[in-house]
Amino acid sequence: MQDKIQDKVQGKEGTDKEREKYFLMQDYLHQKIVIDLHDQFICLGTLIAIEEQFIVVKNADFHDLRDTDTTRENYVAESLTTGIKRNRKKVTIFRKDIVAISSIEDCVDN
């Protein structure tokens, strides 16, 4: 699968726009990340795969913020302090549902 991603990044297949989508996320591959999703969902974990329609995160904390009184920012800050609370070995997330993605190290602990 990594070769497929590299092929797209290196321009061996797909349009410039398709290659750009892979290239932008490539820096996060095999890194601990925070994914903000539509509605009240957030996912923390390690990005292991990037595909055209979805990404795959392992050792993930897939969290519904409607289940708690905490804000998105406070939940991430707490996870920085206490570590990612894994509740999924692996989760597939549709890219169309992603609002933002960042390295967990880029998150500010308030």
Residue frames as a rotation matrix with the C-alpha (Angstrom) as fourth column:
MET 1
0.573 0.819 0.000 0.00
0.819 -0.573 0.000 0.00
0.000 0.000 -1.000 0.00
GLN 2
0.344 -0.527 -0.777 2.89
0.220 -0.759 0.612 2.38
-0.913 -0.382 -0.145 0.78
ASP 3
-0.696 -0.610 0.380 4.19
0.478 0.004 0.879 1.93
-0.537 0.793 0.289 -2.78
LYS 4
-0.034 0.787 0.617 0.78
0.974 -0.112 0.197 2.93
0.224 0.607 -0.762 -4.10
ILE 5
0.786 0.273 -0.555 0.90
0.468 -0.849 0.246 6.12
-0.404 -0.453 -0.795 -2.05
GLN 6
-0.096 -0.920 -0.379 4.47
0.159 -0.390 0.907 6.85
-0.983 0.026 0.184 -3.11
ASP 7
-0.550 -0.049 0.834 3.52
0.817 0.177 0.549 6.31
-0.175 0.983 -0.057 -6.76
LYS 8
0.487 0.810 0.326 0.77
0.840 -0.537 0.078 8.90
0.239 0.236 -0.942 -6.43
VAL 9
0.700 -0.283 -0.656 3.02
0.232 -0.779 0.583 11.32
-0.676 -0.560 -0.479 -4.59
GLN 10
-0.324 -0.945 -0.052 5.85
0.170 -0.113 0.979 10.92
-0.931 0.308 0.197 -7.09
GLY 11
-0.080 0.374 -0.924 3.51
-0.744 -0.639 -0.195 11.53
-0.663 0.672 0.329 -10.00
LYS 12
-0.940 -0.329 0.096 3.39
-0.195 0.743 0.640 8.06
-0.281 0.583 -0.762 -11.50
GLU 13
-0.558 0.814 0.162 -0.40
0.729 0.388 0.563 8.04
0.396 0.432 -0.810 -11.54
GLY 14
0.193 0.775 -0.602 -3.34
0.923 -0.351 -0.156 10.39
-0.332 -0.526 -0.783 -11.02
THR 15
0.533 0.092 0.841 -3.87
0.496 -0.839 -0.223 14.05
0.685 0.536 -0.493 -11.66
ASP 16
-0.523 -0.738 0.427 -1.94
0.120 -0.560 -0.820 16.87
0.844 -0.378 0.381 -9.98
LYS 17
-0.003 0.618 0.786 -4.89
-0.824 -0.446 0.348 17.43
0.566 -0.647 0.511 -7.64
GLU 18
0.878 0.312 -0.364 -4.93
-0.114 0.873 0.474 13.73
0.466 -0.375 0.802 -6.63
ARG 19
0.094 -0.930 -0.354 -1.19
0.634 0.331 -0.699 13.73
0.767 -0.159 0.621 -6.00
GLU 20
-0.466 -0.235 0.853 -1.52
-0.323 -0.852 -0.412 16.88
0.824 -0.468 0.321 -3.90
LYS 21
0.554 0.755 0.349 -4.11
-0.650 0.130 0.749 15.19
0.520 -0.642 0.563 -1.65
TYR 22
0.804 -0.320 -0.501 -1.67
0.447 0.881 0.156 12.39
0.391 -0.349 0.851 -0.87
PHE 23
-0.158 -0.954 0.255 1.35
0.504 -0.299 -0.810 14.65
0.849 0.001 0.528 -0.57
LEU 24
-0.089 0.188 0.978 -0.31
-0.561 -0.821 0.107 16.91
0.823 -0.540 0.178 2.01
MET 25
0.794 0.469 0.386 -1.13
-0.582 0.404 0.706 13.98
0.175 -0.785 0.594 4.29
GLN 26
0.537 -0.640 -0.550 2.15
0.178 0.723 -0.668 12.12
0.824 0.261 0.502 3.71
ASP 27
-0.363 -0.725 0.585 3.87
-0.418 -0.434 -0.798 14.00
0.833 -0.534 -0.146 6.56
TYR 28
0.038 0.493 0.869 1.41
-0.998 -0.018 0.054 12.48
0.042 -0.870 0.491 9.03
LEU 29
0.601 0.199 -0.774 1.92
-0.360 0.932 -0.039 8.87
0.714 0.302 0.632 7.97
HIS 30
0.179 -0.444 -0.878 3.02
0.622 0.743 -0.248 6.71
0.762 -0.502 0.409 10.96
GLN 31
-0.846 -0.373 0.380 2.65
-0.015 -0.698 -0.716 9.70
0.532 -0.612 0.585 13.30
LYS 32
-0.435 0.721 -0.539 0.27
0.853 0.138 -0.504 10.25
-0.289 -0.678 -0.675 16.20
ILE 33
-0.857 0.198 0.476 -2.42
0.164 -0.771 0.616 12.59
0.489 0.605 0.628 14.93
VAL 34
-0.533 0.795 -0.288 -5.61
0.209 -0.206 -0.956 14.39
-0.820 -0.570 -0.057 15.89
ILE 35
-0.859 0.348 0.375 -8.47
0.386 -0.041 0.922 14.32
0.336 0.937 -0.099 13.40
ASP 36
-0.631 0.729 -0.264 -11.36
-0.263 -0.522 -0.811 16.73
-0.729 -0.443 0.521 13.76
LEU 37
-0.825 0.424 0.375 -14.46
0.563 0.552 0.615 15.35
0.054 0.719 -0.693 12.10
HIS 38
-0.503 0.754 0.422 -17.84
-0.258 -0.597 0.760 16.79
0.825 0.273 0.495 11.19
ASP 39
0.568 0.809 -0.147 -20.38
0.028 0.160 0.987 17.01
0.822 -0.565 0.069 13.98
GLN 40
0.634 -0.230 0.739 -19.06
-0.764 -0.336 0.551 16.17
0.122 -0.913 -0.388 17.43
PHE 41
0.947 -0.317 0.048 -16.47
0.310 0.944 0.116 13.49
-0.082 -0.095 0.992 16.66
ILE 42
0.458 -0.888 -0.035 -12.72
-0.888 -0.456 -0.064 13.47
0.041 0.060 -0.997 17.14
CYS 43
0.965 -0.214 -0.148 -10.15
0.204 0.976 -0.082 10.76
0.162 0.049 0.986 16.55
LEU 44
0.398 -0.902 0.170 -6.65
-0.905 -0.356 0.232 10.43
-0.149 -0.246 -0.958 17.99
GLY 45
0.748 -0.192 0.635 -4.22
0.096 0.978 0.183 7.70
-0.656 -0.077 0.751 16.97
THR 46
-0.337 -0.936 -0.099 -1.50
-0.172 -0.042 0.984 6.68
-0.926 0.349 -0.147 14.52
LEU 47
0.559 0.499 -0.662 -2.14
-0.698 -0.147 -0.701 7.20
-0.447 0.854 0.266 10.80
ILE 48
-0.181 -0.644 0.743 -1.18
-0.109 0.764 0.636 4.00
-0.977 0.034 -0.209 8.96
ALA 49
-0.496 0.031 0.868 -2.81
0.801 0.402 0.444 4.32
-0.335 0.915 -0.224 5.52
ILE 50
-0.314 0.386 -0.867 -3.92
-0.346 -0.897 -0.274 7.01
-0.884 0.214 0.416 3.09
GLU 51
-0.536 0.246 0.808 -6.28
0.763 0.550 0.339 6.12
-0.362 0.798 -0.482 0.27
GLU 52
-0.825 0.205 0.527 -8.30
0.250 -0.703 0.665 8.22
0.507 0.680 0.529 -2.13
GLN 53
0.036 0.974 0.224 -11.57
-0.047 -0.222 0.974 7.88
0.998 -0.046 0.038 -0.21
PHE 54
0.940 0.339 -0.036 -10.42
-0.011 0.135 0.991 7.05
0.341 -0.931 0.131 3.33
ILE 55
-0.147 -0.958 0.246 -7.60
-0.699 -0.076 -0.711 6.94
0.700 -0.276 -0.658 5.86
VAL 56
0.580 0.259 -0.772 -6.83
0.283 0.825 0.489 4.26
0.764 -0.503 0.405 8.45
VAL 57
0.019 -0.496 0.868 -5.81
-0.793 -0.536 -0.289 4.99
0.609 -0.683 -0.403 12.04
LYS 58
0.101 -0.033 -0.994 -4.50
0.350 0.937 0.005 2.36
0.931 -0.349 0.106 14.47
ASN 59
-0.478 -0.217 -0.851 -4.58
0.865 0.051 -0.499 2.37
0.152 -0.975 0.164 18.27
ALA 60
-0.606 0.310 0.732 -7.31
0.136 -0.867 0.480 4.97
0.784 0.390 0.484 17.95
ASP 61
-0.666 0.550 -0.504 -9.41
0.488 -0.190 -0.852 6.89
-0.564 -0.813 -0.142 20.40
PHE 62
-0.692 0.565 0.450 -12.57
0.300 -0.342 0.890 7.54
0.657 0.751 0.067 18.41
HIS 63
-0.757 0.278 -0.592 -14.56
0.566 -0.173 -0.806 9.85
-0.326 -0.945 -0.027 20.64
ASP 64
-0.072 0.834 0.546 -18.09
0.674 -0.363 0.643 11.27
0.735 0.414 -0.537 20.46
LEU 65
-0.906 -0.382 0.184 -17.98
0.160 -0.710 -0.686 14.60
0.393 -0.592 0.704 22.27
ARG 66
-0.089 0.946 0.311 -21.75
-0.548 -0.307 0.778 14.45
0.832 -0.101 0.546 22.84
ASP 67
0.415 0.215 -0.884 -21.02
0.408 0.824 0.392 11.78
0.813 -0.523 0.254 25.48
THR 68
-0.209 -0.568 -0.796 -19.09
0.978 -0.111 -0.178 14.22
0.013 -0.815 0.579 27.69
ASP 69
0.806 0.470 -0.359 -19.25
0.515 -0.857 0.034 17.79
-0.291 -0.212 -0.933 28.94
THR 70
-0.026 -0.931 -0.364 -15.71
0.359 -0.348 0.866 18.57
-0.933 -0.109 0.343 27.78
THR 71
0.673 0.149 -0.725 -14.81
-0.533 -0.581 -0.615 20.65
-0.512 0.800 -0.312 24.76
ARG 72
0.934 -0.358 0.003 -12.81
0.220 0.567 -0.794 19.35
0.283 0.742 0.609 21.81
GLU 73
0.288 -0.872 0.395 -9.79
-0.395 -0.484 -0.781 21.41
0.873 0.069 -0.484 22.87
ASN 74
0.153 -0.192 0.969 -9.90
-0.986 0.033 0.163 20.19
-0.063 -0.981 -0.185 26.47
TYR 75
0.904 0.198 0.378 -10.25
-0.192 0.980 -0.055 16.58
-0.381 -0.023 0.924 25.37
VAL 76
0.713 -0.701 0.008 -7.13
0.221 0.215 -0.951 16.86
0.665 0.680 0.308 23.19
ALA 77
0.094 -0.683 0.724 -5.22
-0.710 -0.556 -0.432 18.70
0.698 -0.474 -0.537 25.95
GLU 78
0.479 0.143 0.866 -6.13
-0.794 0.491 0.357 15.94
-0.374 -0.859 0.349 28.41
SER 79
0.984 -0.105 0.141 -4.96
0.156 0.891 -0.427 13.30
-0.081 0.443 0.893 25.93
LEU 80
0.422 -0.884 0.202 -1.64
-0.218 -0.316 -0.923 15.12
0.880 0.346 -0.326 25.62
THR 81
-0.032 -0.388 0.921 -1.23
-0.966 -0.223 -0.128 14.78
0.255 -0.894 -0.368 29.39
THR 82
0.176 0.231 0.957 -2.61
-0.703 0.710 -0.042 11.28
-0.689 -0.666 0.287 29.99
GLY 83
-0.861 -0.482 0.162 -1.98
-0.209 0.627 0.751 9.65
-0.463 0.613 -0.640 26.61
ILE 84
-0.446 0.694 -0.565 -4.35
-0.789 -0.006 0.615 8.41
0.423 0.720 0.550 23.92
LYS 85
-0.381 0.441 0.813 -7.12
-0.576 0.574 -0.581 6.26
-0.723 -0.690 0.035 25.40
ARG 86
-0.865 -0.051 -0.500 -7.36
-0.470 0.437 0.767 3.53
0.179 0.898 -0.402 22.76
ASN 87
-0.176 0.840 0.514 -10.84
-0.467 0.389 -0.795 2.17
-0.867 -0.380 0.323 22.15
ARG 88
0.929 0.347 -0.131 -10.22
-0.279 0.420 -0.864 0.85
-0.244 0.838 0.487 18.61
LYS 89
0.188 -0.876 0.445 -7.35
0.446 0.480 0.755 -1.26
-0.875 0.056 0.481 17.33
LYS 90
-0.889 -0.385 0.248 -7.99
0.382 -0.322 0.866 0.16
-0.253 0.865 0.433 13.88
VAL 91
0.154 0.947 -0.283 -10.56
0.397 -0.322 -0.859 2.55
-0.905 0.020 -0.426 12.43
THR 92
-0.593 -0.210 0.777 -11.27
0.805 -0.164 0.570 3.58
0.007 0.964 0.266 8.84
ILE 93
-0.067 0.513 -0.856 -12.38
0.329 -0.798 -0.505 7.17
-0.942 -0.315 -0.115 8.38
PHE 94
0.365 0.267 0.892 -13.88
0.930 -0.071 -0.360 8.55
-0.033 0.961 -0.275 5.19
ARG 95
-0.648 -0.761 -0.029 -11.88
0.756 -0.648 0.092 11.55
-0.089 0.037 0.995 4.04
LYS 96
-0.343 0.598 0.724 -15.03
0.319 -0.651 0.689 13.49
0.884 0.467 0.032 3.18
ASP 97
0.682 0.644 -0.348 -15.81
0.499 -0.062 0.864 13.56
0.535 -0.763 -0.363 6.93
ILE 98
-0.054 -0.810 -0.584 -12.49
0.992 -0.113 0.064 15.12
-0.118 -0.575 0.809 7.93
VAL 99
0.947 0.315 0.067 -12.49
0.316 -0.949 -0.009 18.80
0.061 0.030 -0.998 8.86
ALA 100
0.528 -0.825 0.203 -8.87
-0.780 -0.566 -0.269 19.04
0.336 -0.017 -0.942 10.02
ILE 101
0.852 -0.387 -0.352 -5.86
0.453 0.882 0.126 16.85
0.261 -0.267 0.928 10.72
SER 102
0.502 -0.745 0.439 -2.73
-0.678 -0.654 -0.335 17.68
0.537 -0.130 -0.833 12.69
SER 103
-0.250 -0.680 -0.690 0.14
0.193 0.663 -0.723 16.04
0.949 -0.314 -0.035 14.46
ILE 104
0.666 0.498 -0.555 -0.56
0.615 0.054 0.787 15.55
0.421 -0.866 -0.271 18.15
GLU 105
-0.171 -0.824 -0.541 2.70
0.958 -0.268 0.106 17.39
-0.232 -0.500 0.834 18.82
ASP 106
-0.762 -0.076 0.643 1.30
0.379 -0.858 0.347 20.46
0.525 0.508 0.683 17.06
CYS 107
0.365 0.931 -0.012 -1.61
0.471 -0.174 0.865 20.67
0.803 -0.322 -0.502 19.51
VAL 108
-0.462 -0.481 0.745 -1.27
-0.313 -0.697 -0.645 23.27
0.830 -0.532 0.171 22.24
ASP 109
-0.185 0.325 -0.928 -1.73
0.827 0.562 0.032 22.13
0.531 -0.761 -0.372 25.82
ASN 110
-0.030 0.254 0.967 -3.67
-0.226 -0.944 0.241 24.87
0.974 -0.211 0.086 27.62
